[in-house]
Amino acid sequence: MSLKKVMILSCVSLGLLVSQANASSIKVGIATEAYPPFSVPNAEGNYTGWEIDIANAICEQAKLDCEIVRLSPHLGTVLSLL
């Protein structure tokens, strides 16, 4: 996946984060495919990486309760059309 597509996905995810600011828990979606250094699953199935760090930092600064969720693996197919 190109950097442009990853950045678009990140911006969309963060845009959804901001639009859900009044919700009790905000869900931040990430692609299920591993894209180091942006998002990489560890042995427990939790994701780490740049996207996760940025989302967590934004949530912490905004004092929001955020939950990292995995998006459908078919999202890659949609992004390939961009």
Secondary structure, 3 states (H helix, E strand, C coil): CCHHHHHHHHHHHHHHHHHCCCCCCEEEEECCCCECCCEEECCCCCEECHHHHHHHHHHHHHCCCEEEEECCCCHHHHHHCC
